[in-house]
Amino acid sequence: MKRFAAILLAGVIVVSAAIPTFAAVETNAASWAVSSMEYAYEHGIVTEEELQKAKSPMSRQEFCGAVMGFLESVTGIERKATQPSPFSDCDDPIVTAAYEAGGIGGVEPGKFAPGQTLTREQMAIMI
């Protein structure tokens, strides 16, 4: 798992150094973070709506979407849900695909808590 995380991080660094950033999107991010937010948007890691929430905490569902967008950007493989959601409180197909890939779990059996903010330990599991 550590090796996968290291490879993932190295891929992000290489790709970000090789691709220029264009000021084609609007965000409420601080000036020091604008280019990174633009990069994340241009590569499908964050949505246009999330650009306007750059300074806000992320929900579990939003982070799950960012991780899956990042994986797709790096690998070129789009993961899709193949089964119904295992969670009674979330039917987002991206969350279901992440669950099927083994990247996420619930906060308790059958519950994902999509609107809850993310803890650092939950983030570590999703990464």
N, CA, C and O atoms as a GROMACS GRO file, in nm:
protein
  508
    1MET      N    1   0.083  -0.119   0.000
    1MET     CA    2   0.000   0.000   0.000
    1MET      C    3   0.087   0.126   0.000
    1MET      O    4   0.057   0.223  -0.068
    2LYS      N    5   0.198   0.123   0.078
    2LYS     CA    6   0.288   0.238   0.081
    2LYS      C    7   0.352   0.258  -0.056
    2LYS      O    8   0.372   0.371  -0.101
    3ARG      N    9   0.385   0.147  -0.121
    3ARG     CA   10   0.447   0.156  -0.252
    3ARG      C   11   0.349   0.217  -0.352
    3ARG      O   12   0.387   0.301  -0.434
    4PHE      N   13   0.222   0.175  -0.346
    4PHE     CA   14   0.120   0.230  -0.435
    4PHE      C   15   0.106   0.381  -0.412
    4PHE      O   16   0.098   0.457  -0.509
    5ALA      N   17   0.102   0.424  -0.286
    5ALA     CA   18   0.089   0.566  -0.254
    5ALA      C   19   0.210   0.644  -0.307
    5ALA      O   20   0.194   0.755  -0.358
    6ALA      N   21   0.329   0.588  -0.294
    6ALA     CA   22   0.449   0.654  -0.342
    6ALA      C   23   0.446   0.668  -0.494
    6ALA      O   24   0.483   0.772  -0.548
    7ILE      N   25   0.403   0.563  -0.563
    7ILE     CA   26   0.394   0.566  -0.709
    7ILE      C   27   0.290   0.669  -0.752
    7ILE      O   28   0.311   0.744  -0.847
    8LEU      N   29   0.177   0.672  -0.682
    8LEU     CA   30   0.070   0.766  -0.711
    8LEU      C   31   0.120   0.910  -0.696
    8LEU      O   32   0.094   0.994  -0.782
    9LEU      N   33   0.190   0.937  -0.587
    9LEU     CA   34   0.243   1.071  -0.562
    9LEU      C   35   0.347   1.108  -0.667
    9LEU      O   36   0.346   1.221  -0.716
   10ALA      N   37   0.434   1.017  -0.701
   10ALA     CA   38   0.534   1.044  -0.804
   10ALA      C   39   0.468   1.076  -0.937
   10ALA      O   40   0.512   1.165  -1.010
   11GLY      N   41   0.361   1.004  -0.969
   11GLY     CA   42   0.288   1.030  -1.093
   11GLY      C   43   0.229   1.170  -1.096
   11GLY      O   44   0.234   1.237  -1.199
   12VAL      N   45   0.173   1.212  -0.984
   12VAL     CA   46   0.116   1.347  -0.977
   12VAL      C   47   0.223   1.453  -0.997
   12VAL      O   48   0.202   1.550  -1.068
   13ILE      N   49   0.338   1.433  -0.935
   13ILE     CA   50   0.446   1.530  -0.946
   13ILE      C   51   0.495   1.539  -1.091
   13ILE      O   52   0.515   1.648  -1.143
   14VAL      N   53   0.514   1.425  -1.154
   14VAL     CA   54   0.562   1.424  -1.292
   14VAL      C   55   0.462   1.490  -1.385
   14VAL      O   56   0.498   1.573  -1.468
   15VAL      N   57   0.335   1.452  -1.372
   15VAL     CA   58   0.232   1.508  -1.459
   15VAL      C   59   0.217   1.658  -1.435
   15VAL      O   60   0.203   1.734  -1.531
   16SER      N   61   0.218   1.701  -1.310
   16SER     CA   62   0.198   1.844  -1.281
   16SER      C   63   0.315   1.928  -1.331
   16SER      O   64   0.295   2.044  -1.367
   17ALA      N   65   0.435   1.872  -1.334
   17ALA     CA   66   0.550   1.947  -1.383
   17ALA      C   67   0.550   1.958  -1.535
   17ALA      O   68   0.605   2.052  -1.591
   18ALA      N   69   0.489   1.862  -1.601
   18ALA     CA   70   0.492   1.857  -1.747
   18ALA      C   71   0.378   1.932  -1.815
   18ALA      O   72   0.388   1.963  -1.933
   19ILE      N   73   0.272   1.960  -1.743
   19ILE     CA   74   0.153   2.020  -1.805
   19ILE      C   75   0.136   2.163  -1.756
   19ILE      O   76   0.129   2.187  -1.635
   20PRO      N   77   0.130   2.258  -1.846
   20PRO     CA   78   0.109   2.397  -1.805
   20PRO      C   79  -0.032   2.420  -1.754
   20PRO      O   80  -0.126   2.350  -1.792
   21THR      N   81  -0.046   2.517  -1.668
   21THR     CA   82  -0.176   2.549  -1.612
   21THR      C   83  -0.227   2.678  -1.676
   21THR      O   84  -0.152   2.774  -1.694
   22PHE      N   85  -0.354   2.678  -1.710
   22PHE     CA   86  -0.414   2.794  -1.772
   22PHE      C   87  -0.521   2.850  -1.678
   22PHE      O   88  -0.592   2.773  -1.613
   23ALA      N   89  -0.533   2.979  -1.671
   23ALA     CA   90  -0.631   3.043  -1.584
   23ALA      C   91  -0.768   3.045  -1.652
   23ALA      O   92  -0.823   3.152  -1.677
   24ALA      N   93  -0.822   2.927  -1.682
   24ALA     CA   94  -0.947   2.917  -1.755
   24ALA      C   95  -1.066   2.889  -1.664
   24ALA      O   96  -1.180   2.885  -1.710
   25VAL      N   97  -1.042   2.871  -1.536
   25VAL     CA   98  -1.150   2.840  -1.444
   25VAL      C   99  -1.147   2.939  -1.329
   25VAL      O  100  -1.044   2.999  -1.299
   26GLU      N  101  -1.261   2.955  -1.266
   26GLU     CA  102  -1.270   3.044  -1.151
   26GLU      C  103  -1.280   2.963  -1.025
   26GLU      O  104  -1.347   2.859  -1.021
   27THR      N  105  -1.214   3.009  -0.920
   27THR     CA  106  -1.217   2.942  -0.792
   27THR      C  107  -1.205   3.047  -0.682
   27THR      O  108  -1.157   3.157  -0.705
   28ASN      N  109  -1.249   3.011  -0.563
   28ASN     CA  110  -1.233   3.102  -0.450
   28ASN      C  111  -1.110   3.065  -0.368
   28ASN      O  112  -1.096   3.109  -0.254
   29ALA      N  113  -1.022   2.985  -0.425
   29ALA     CA  114  -0.900   2.943  -0.356
   29ALA      C  115  -0.808   3.063  -0.332
   29ALA      O  116  -0.812   3.161  -0.405
   30ALA      N  117  -0.726   3.051  -0.228
   30ALA     CA  118  -0.625   3.152  -0.202
   30ALA      C  119  -0.529   3.157  -0.320
   30ALA      O  120  -0.513   3.057  -0.391
   31SER      N  121  -0.465   3.270  -0.341
   31SER     CA  122  -0.379   3.287  -0.459
   31SER      C  123  -0.271   3.179  -0.470
   31SER      O  124  -0.237   3.138  -0.581
   32TRP      N  125  -0.219   3.132  -0.359
   32TRP     CA  126  -0.114   3.030  -0.364
   32TRP      C  127  -0.167   2.893  -0.406
   32TRP      O  128  -0.088   2.805  -0.442
   33ALA      N  129  -0.299   2.873  -0.404
   33ALA     CA  130  -0.356   2.743  -0.437
   33ALA      C  131  -0.430   2.741  -0.571
   33ALA      O  132  -0.473   2.634  -0.615
   34VAL      N  133  -0.444   2.856  -0.635
   34VAL     CA  134  -0.524   2.864  -0.758
   34VAL      C  135  -0.473   2.768  -0.865
   34VAL      O  136  -0.553   2.696  -0.925
   35SER      N  137  -0.344   2.766  -0.891
   35SER     CA  138  -0.294   2.680  -1.000
   35SER      C  139  -0.318   2.532  -0.969
   35SER      O  140  -0.345   2.454  -1.060
   36SER      N  141  -0.308   2.493  -0.844
   36SER     CA  142  -0.334   2.354  -0.808
   36SER      C  143  -0.482   2.320  -0.823
   36SER      O  144  -0.516   2.210  -0.867
   37MET      N  145  -0.570   2.412  -0.786
   37MET     CA  146  -0.713   2.389  -0.802
   37MET      C  147  -0.748   2.380  -0.950
   37MET      O  148  -0.829   2.296  -0.989
   38GLU      N  149  -0.689   2.466  -1.032
   38GLU     CA  150  -0.714   2.461  -1.177
   38GLU      C  151  -0.667   2.327  -1.233
   38GLU      O  152  -0.737   2.265  -1.314
   39TYR      N  153  -0.551   2.283  -1.191
   39TYR     CA  154  -0.498   2.154  -1.236
   39TYR      C  155  -0.594   2.041  -1.198
   39TYR      O  156  -0.625   1.955  -1.279
   40ALA      N  157  -0.639   2.043  -1.074
   40ALA     CA  158  -0.730   1.939  -1.026
   40ALA      C  159  -0.860   1.939  -1.106
   40ALA      O  160  -0.913   1.833  -1.138
   41TYR      N  161  -0.910   2.056  -1.140
   41TYR     CA  162  -1.032   2.066  -1.220
   41TYR      C  163  -1.008   2.016  -1.362
   41TYR      O  164  -1.088   1.938  -1.415
   42GLU      N  165  -0.900   2.060  -1.424
   42GLU     CA  166  -0.870   2.022  -1.563
   42GLU      C  167  -0.849   1.871  -1.578
   42GLU      O  168  -0.865   1.818  -1.688
   43HIS      N  169  -0.814   1.803  -1.470
   43HIS     CA  170  -0.789   1.659  -1.476
   43HIS      C  171  -0.900   1.577  -1.412
   43HIS      O  172  -0.882   1.458  -1.385
   44GLY      N  173  -1.014   1.640  -1.386
   44GLY     CA  174  -1.130   1.567  -1.337
   44GLY      C  175  -1.122   1.525  -1.191
   44GLY      O  176  -1.196   1.436  -1.148
   45ILE      N  177  -1.034   1.588  -1.115
   45ILE     CA  178  -1.018   1.550  -0.975
   45ILE      C  179  -1.120   1.624  -0.888
   45ILE      O  180  -1.170   1.569  -0.789
   46VAL      N  181  -1.151   1.747  -0.924
   46VAL     CA  182  -1.257   1.822  -0.856
   46VAL      C  183  -1.355   1.875  -0.960
   46VAL      O  184  -1.319   1.893  -1.076
   47THR      N  185  -1.477   1.899  -0.917
   47THR     CA  186  -1.580   1.951  -1.007
   47THR      C  187  -1.578   2.104  -1.009
   47THR      O  188  -1.512   2.167  -0.927
   48GLU      N  189  -1.652   2.160  -1.102
   48GLU     CA  190  -1.662   2.306  -1.108
   48GLU      C  191  -1.723   2.362  -0.979
   48GLU      O  192  -1.680   2.465  -0.928
   49GLU      N  193  -1.822   2.291  -0.928
   49GLU     CA  194  -1.884   2.333  -0.801
   49GLU      C  195  -1.782   2.334  -0.687
   49GLU      O  196  -1.783   2.423  -0.602
   50GLU      N  197  -1.696   2.234  -0.685
   50GLU     CA  198  -1.596   2.225  -0.577
   50GLU      C  199  -1.491   2.335  -0.585
   50GLU      O  200  -1.428   2.368  -0.485
   51LEU      N  201  -1.471   2.391  -0.704
   51LEU     CA  202  -1.379   2.503  -0.716
   51LEU      C  203  -1.424   2.621  -0.631
   51LEU      O  204  -1.341   2.696  -0.579
   52GLN      N  205  -1.555   2.637  -0.617
   52GLN     CA  206  -1.609   2.748  -0.538
   52GLN      C  207  -1.613   2.716  -0.388
   52GLN      O  208  -1.648   2.802  -0.307
   53LYS      N  209  -1.576   2.594  -0.353
   53LYS     CA  210  -1.572   2.554  -0.212
   53LYS      C  211  -1.429   2.520  -0.170
   53LYS      O  212  -1.407   2.438  -0.082
   54ALA      N  213  -1.333   2.586  -0.234
   54ALA     CA  214  -1.192   2.552  -0.214
   54ALA      C  215  -1.148   2.565  -0.068
   54ALA      O  216  -1.059   2.492  -0.024
   55LYS      N  217  -1.208   2.653   0.006
   55LYS     CA  218  -1.166   2.676   0.145
   55LYS      C  219  -1.255   2.605   0.247
   55LYS      O  220  -1.236   2.620   0.368
   56SER      N  221  -1.350   2.529   0.198
   56SER     CA  222  -1.445   2.459   0.286
   56SER      C  223  -1.397   2.318   0.315
   56SER      O  224  -1.323   2.260   0.236
   57PRO      N  225  -1.440   2.262   0.428
   57PRO     CA  226  -1.408   2.121   0.454
   57PRO      C  227  -1.475   2.032   0.349
   57PRO      O  228  -1.577   2.070   0.292
   58MET      N  229  -1.416   1.916   0.323
   58MET     CA  230  -1.472   1.821   0.226
   58MET      C  231  -1.555   1.717   0.296
   58MET      O  232  -1.526   1.676   0.409
   59SER      N  233  -1.660   1.675   0.228
   59SER     CA  234  -1.740   1.564   0.279
   59SER      C  235  -1.673   1.433   0.237
   59SER      O  236  -1.586   1.431   0.149
   60ARG      N  237  -1.714   1.326   0.299
   60ARG     CA  238  -1.663   1.193   0.263
   60ARG      C  239  -1.692   1.162   0.116
   60ARG      O  240  -1.608   1.106   0.046
   61GLN      N  241  -1.811   1.199   0.071
   61GLN     CA  242  -1.850   1.174  -0.067
   61GLN      C  243  -1.766   1.257  -0.164
   61GLN      O  244  -1.722   1.205  -0.267
   62GLU      N  245  -1.743   1.383  -0.133
   62GLU     CA  246  -1.662   1.468  -0.220
   62GLU      C  247  -1.519   1.416  -0.230
   62GLU      O  248  -1.461   1.414  -0.339
   63PHE      N  249  -1.461   1.374  -0.118
   63PHE     CA  250  -1.325   1.324  -0.122
   63PHE      C  251  -1.317   1.194  -0.200
   63PHE      O  252  -1.221   1.171  -0.274
   64CYS      N  253  -1.416   1.110  -0.184
   64CYS     CA  254  -1.422   0.985  -0.259
   64CYS      C  255  -1.421   1.015  -0.409
   64CYS      O  256  -1.350   0.950  -0.485
   65GLY      N  257  -1.499   1.114  -0.450
   65GLY     CA  258  -1.501   1.154  -0.590
   65GLY      C  259  -1.366   1.206  -0.637
   65GLY      O  260  -1.324   1.178  -0.749
   66ALA      N  261  -1.298   1.283  -0.552
   66ALA     CA  262  -1.166   1.336  -0.588
   66ALA      C  263  -1.065   1.224  -0.604
   66ALA      O  264  -0.986   1.226  -0.698
   67VAL      N  265  -1.067   1.129  -0.514
   67VAL     CA  266  -0.973   1.016  -0.522
   67VAL      C  267  -0.998   0.935  -0.649
   67VAL      O  268  -0.904   0.898  -0.719
   68MET      N  269  -1.124   0.908  -0.678
   68MET     CA  270  -1.156   0.830  -0.797
   68MET      C  271  -1.121   0.909  -0.924
   68MET      O  272  -1.074   0.850  -1.022
   69GLY      N  273  -1.144   1.040  -0.924
   69GLY     CA  274  -1.105   1.124  -1.038
   69GLY      C  275  -0.954   1.124  -1.058
   69GLY      O  276  -0.906   1.119  -1.171
   70PHE      N  277  -0.881   1.129  -0.947
   70PHE     CA  278  -0.736   1.124  -0.954
   70PHE      C  279  -0.688   0.991  -1.012
   70PHE      O  280  -0.602   0.988  -1.099
   71LEU      N  281  -0.744   0.882  -0.964
   71LEU     CA  282  -0.704   0.751  -1.014
   71LEU      C  283  -0.730   0.738  -1.164
   71LEU      O  284  -0.649   0.684  -1.238
   72GLU      N  285  -0.845   0.789  -1.207
   72GLU     CA  286  -0.876   0.784  -1.350
   72GLU      C  287  -0.778   0.870  -1.429
   72GLU      O  288  -0.734   0.830  -1.537
   73SER      N  289  -0.744   0.987  -1.376
   73SER     CA  290  -0.650   1.076  -1.443
   73SER      C  291  -0.513   1.011  -1.458
   73SER      O  292  -0.449   1.023  -1.562
   74VAL      N  293  -0.467   0.943  -1.355
   74VAL     CA  294  -0.334   0.883  -1.355
   74VAL      C  295  -0.330   0.753  -1.436
   74VAL      O  296  -0.234   0.730  -1.511
   75THR      N  297  -0.432   0.670  -1.422
   75THR     CA  298  -0.429   0.538  -1.487
   75THR      C  299  -0.497   0.537  -1.623
   75THR      O  300  -0.468   0.450  -1.706
   76GLY      N  301  -0.586   0.633  -1.646
   76GLY     CA  302  -0.663   0.632  -1.770
   76GLY      C  303  -0.778   0.532  -1.769
   76GLY      O  304  -0.845   0.513  -1.870
   77ILE      N  305  -0.800   0.469  -1.655
   77ILE     CA  306  -0.905   0.368  -1.642
   77ILE      C  307  -1.020   0.425  -1.559
   77ILE      O  308  -1.000   0.466  -1.445
   78GLU      N  309  -1.138   0.427  -1.618
   78GLU     CA  310  -1.256   0.473  -1.545
   78GLU      C  311  -1.321   0.353  -1.475
   78GLU      O  312  -1.360   0.256  -1.539
   79ARG      N  313  -1.331   0.362  -1.345
   79ARG     CA  314  -1.395   0.254  -1.269
   79ARG      C  315  -1.543   0.286  -1.256
   79ARG      O  316  -1.581   0.398  -1.221
   80LYS      N  317  -1.626   0.187  -1.286
   80LYS     CA  318  -1.770   0.204  -1.276
   80LYS      C  319  -1.827   0.099  -1.182
   80LYS      O  320  -1.775  -0.012  -1.172
   81ALA      N  321  -1.932   0.136  -1.114
   81ALA     CA  322  -2.000   0.043  -1.024
   81ALA      C  323  -2.064  -0.068  -1.107
   81ALA      O  324  -2.120  -0.043  -1.213
   82THR      N  325  -2.054  -0.189  -1.057
   82THR     CA  326  -2.113  -0.303  -1.127
   82THR      C  327  -2.230  -0.363  -1.049
   82THR      O  328  -2.300  -0.450  -1.098
   83GLN      N  329  -2.249  -0.314  -0.925
   83GLN     CA  330  -2.355  -0.365  -0.839
   83GLN      C  331  -2.428  -0.248  -0.775
   83GLN      O  332  -2.379  -0.134  -0.780
   84PRO      N  333  -2.542  -0.273  -0.715
   84PRO     CA  334  -2.610  -0.166  -0.641
   84PRO      C  335  -2.527  -0.122  -0.520
   84PRO      O  336  -2.442  -0.197  -0.472
   85SER      N  337  -2.552  -0.002  -0.474
   85SER     CA  338  -2.480   0.050  -0.358
   85SER      C  339  -2.502  -0.038  -0.235
   85SER      O  340  -2.614  -0.081  -0.210
   86PRO      N  341  -2.396  -0.064  -0.159
   86PRO     CA  342  -2.412  -0.139  -0.034
   86PRO      C  343  -2.457  -0.050   0.081
   86PRO      O  344  -2.478  -0.097   0.192
   87PHE      N  345  -2.472   0.081   0.053
   87PHE     CA  346  -2.504   0.178   0.157
   87PHE      C  347  -2.648   0.226   0.146
   87PHE      O  348  -2.694   0.261   0.037
   88SER      N  349  -2.718   0.227   0.256
   88SER     CA  350  -2.858   0.273   0.254
   88SER      C  351  -2.869   0.424   0.246
   88SER      O  352  -2.975   0.476   0.213
   89ASP      N  353  -2.761   0.496   0.277
   89ASP     CA  354  -2.766   0.642   0.279
   89ASP      C  355  -2.691   0.708   0.164
   89ASP      O  356  -2.674   0.830   0.164
   90CYS      N  357  -2.645   0.630   0.066
   90CYS     CA  358  -2.571   0.688  -0.045
   90CYS      C  359  -2.581   0.597  -0.168
   90CYS      O  360  -2.542   0.480  -0.163
   91ASP      N  361  -2.634   0.651  -0.277
   91ASP     CA  362  -2.643   0.571  -0.399
   91ASP      C  363  -2.556   0.628  -0.510
   91ASP      O  364  -2.579   0.599  -0.628
   92ASP      N  365  -2.456   0.708  -0.475
   92ASP     CA  366  -2.364   0.766  -0.572
   92ASP      C  367  -2.283   0.654  -0.638
   92ASP      O  368  -2.216   0.578  -0.568
   93PRO      N  369  -2.288   0.643  -0.772
   93PRO     CA  370  -2.215   0.535  -0.839
   93PRO      C  371  -2.063   0.545  -0.821
   93PRO      O  372  -1.994   0.443  -0.826
   94ILE      N  373  -2.011   0.665  -0.801
   94ILE     CA  374  -1.867   0.679  -0.778
   94ILE      C  375  -1.830   0.619  -0.643
   94ILE      O  376  -1.728   0.551  -0.631
   95VAL      N  377  -1.911   0.643  -0.542
   95VAL     CA  378  -1.887   0.585  -0.410
   95VAL      C  379  -1.896   0.432  -0.419
   95VAL      O  380  -1.814   0.362  -0.360
   96THR      N  381  -1.995   0.383  -0.491
   96THR     CA  382  -2.010   0.238  -0.507
   96THR      C  383  -1.890   0.178  -0.579
   96THR      O  384  -1.841   0.072  -0.540
   97ALA      N  385  -1.840   0.246  -0.684
   97ALA     CA  386  -1.722   0.198  -0.756
   97ALA      C  387  -1.600   0.196  -0.664
   97ALA      O  388  -1.519   0.103  -0.670
   98ALA      N  389  -1.586   0.298  -0.581
   98ALA     CA  390  -1.472   0.302  -0.487
   98ALA      C  391  -1.484   0.190  -0.385
   98ALA      O  392  -1.383   0.130  -0.346
   99TYR      N  393  -1.605   0.162  -0.342
   99TYR     CA  394  -1.628   0.051  -0.248
   99TYR      C  395  -1.590  -0.082  -0.314
   99TYR      O  396  -1.521  -0.165  -0.254
  100GLU      N  397  -1.635  -0.101  -0.437
  100GLU     CA  398  -1.604  -0.225  -0.509
  100GLU      C  399  -1.454  -0.241  -0.532
  100GLU      O  400  -1.403  -0.353  -0.534
  101ALA      N  401  -1.383  -0.129  -0.548
  101ALA     CA  402  -1.238  -0.133  -0.568
  101ALA      C  403  -1.162  -0.157  -0.438
  101ALA      O  404  -1.041  -0.178  -0.438
  102GLY      N  405  -1.235  -0.154  -0.326
  102GLY     CA  406  -1.171  -0.178  -0.196
  102GLY      C  407  -1.113  -0.053  -0.133
  102GLY      O  408  -1.039  -0.061  -0.035
  103GLY      N  409  -1.145   0.064  -0.190
  103GLY     CA  410  -1.086   0.189  -0.141
  103GLY      C  411  -1.160   0.255  -0.027
  103GLY      O  412  -1.104   0.340   0.041
  104ILE      N  413  -1.285   0.216  -0.004
  104ILE     CA  414  -1.361   0.280   0.103
  104ILE      C  415  -1.444   0.176   0.176
  104ILE      O  416  -1.465   0.064   0.129
  105GLY      N  417  -1.489   0.217   0.292
  105GLY     CA  418  -1.584   0.140   0.369
  105GLY      C  419  -1.684   0.236   0.430
  105GLY      O  420  -1.676   0.357   0.406
  106GLY      N  421  -1.773   0.186   0.504
  106GLY     CA  422  -1.871   0.272   0.568
  106GLY      C  423  -1.828   0.311   0.708
  106GLY      O  424  -1.723   0.268   0.757
  107VAL      N  425  -1.910   0.393   0.770
  107VAL     CA  426  -1.884   0.431   0.909
  107VAL      C  427  -1.940   0.327   1.005
  107VAL      O  428  -1.902   0.319   1.122
  108GLU      N  429  -2.032   0.247   0.952
  108GLU     CA  430  -2.088   0.131   1.020
  108GLU      C  431  -2.149   0.044   0.910
  108GLU      O  432  -2.166   0.092   0.798
  109PRO      N  433  -2.183  -0.079   0.938
  109PRO     CA  434  -2.237  -0.165   0.831
  109PRO      C  435  -2.358  -0.101   0.762
  109PRO      O  436  -2.456  -0.064   0.826
  110GLY      N  437  -2.348  -0.088   0.629
  110GLY     CA  438  -2.458  -0.035   0.549
  110GLY      C  439  -2.472   0.116   0.548
  110GLY      O  440  -2.564   0.168   0.485
  111LYS      N  441  -2.382   0.188   0.617
  111LYS     CA  442  -2.390   0.336   0.623
  111LYS      C  443  -2.258   0.396   0.577
  111LYS      O  444  -2.150   0.356   0.622
  112PHE      N  445  -2.266   0.493   0.485
  112PHE     CA  446  -2.147   0.562   0.436
  112PHE      C  447  -2.129   0.700   0.497
  112PHE      O  448  -2.015   0.747   0.509
  113ALA      N  449  -2.236   0.766   0.535
  113ALA     CA  450  -2.233   0.903   0.588
  113ALA      C  451  -2.170   0.999   0.486
  113ALA      O  452  -2.068   1.062   0.515
  114PRO      N  453  -2.231   1.010   0.368
  114PRO     CA  454  -2.169   1.087   0.260
  114PRO      C  455  -2.149   1.235   0.291
  114PRO      O  456  -2.054   1.296   0.241
  115GLY      N  457  -2.236   1.295   0.372
  115GLY     CA  458  -2.226   1.437   0.402
  115GLY      C  459  -2.136   1.470   0.519
  115GLY      O  460  -2.107   1.587   0.543
  116GLN      N  461  -2.091   1.369   0.591
  116GLN     CA  462  -2.001   1.392   0.705
  116GLN      C  463  -1.866   1.440   0.656
  116GLN      O  464  -1.818   1.397   0.551
  117THR      N  465  -1.804   1.531   0.732
  117THR     CA  466  -1.669   1.572   0.693
  117THR      C  467  -1.573   1.456   0.716
  117THR      O  468  -1.597   1.366   0.797
  118LEU      N  469  -1.466   1.461   0.645
  118LEU     CA  470  -1.368   1.354   0.643
  118LEU      C  471  -1.269   1.368   0.758
  118LEU      O  472  -1.220   1.478   0.785
  119THR      N  473  -1.241   1.259   0.826
  119THR     CA  474  -1.135   1.260   0.926
  119THR      C  475  -1.004   1.222   0.858
  119THR      O  476  -1.006   1.164   0.750
  120ARG      N  477  -0.894   1.252   0.920
  120ARG     CA  478  -0.765   1.216   0.864
  120ARG      C  479  -0.747   1.065   0.853
  120ARG      O  480  -0.684   1.016   0.759
  121GLU      N  481  -0.802   0.991   0.949
  121GLU     CA  482  -0.789   0.846   0.941
  121GLU      C  483  -0.873   0.790   0.825
  121GLU      O  484  -0.832   0.694   0.760
  122GLN      N  485  -0.989   0.850   0.799
  122GLN     CA  486  -1.070   0.809   0.685
  122GLN      C  487  -1.000   0.844   0.554
  122GLN      O  488  -1.004   0.768   0.458
  123MET      N  489  -0.935   0.961   0.551
  123MET     CA  490  -0.861   1.001   0.433
  123MET      C  491  -0.748   0.901   0.405
  123MET      O  492  -0.726   0.863   0.290
  124ALA      N  493  -0.678   0.859   0.508
  124ALA     CA  494  -0.567   0.766   0.490
  124ALA      C  495  -0.618   0.633   0.432
  124ALA      O  496  -0.551   0.572   0.349
  125ILE      N  497  -0.734   0.589   0.476
  125ILE     CA  498  -0.790   0.465   0.422
  125ILE      C  499  -0.826   0.483   0.275
  125ILE      O  500  -0.799   0.394   0.194
  126MET      N  501  -0.887   0.595   0.239
  126MET     CA  502  -0.929   0.617   0.101
  126MET      C  503  -0.810   0.634   0.006
  126MET      O  504  -0.818   0.595  -0.110
  127ILE      N  505  -0.702   0.690   0.055
  127ILE     CA  506  -0.584   0.706  -0.030
  127ILE      C  507  -0.516   0.574  -0.047
  127ILE      O  508  -0.414   0.565  -0.115
   0.00000   0.00000   0.00000
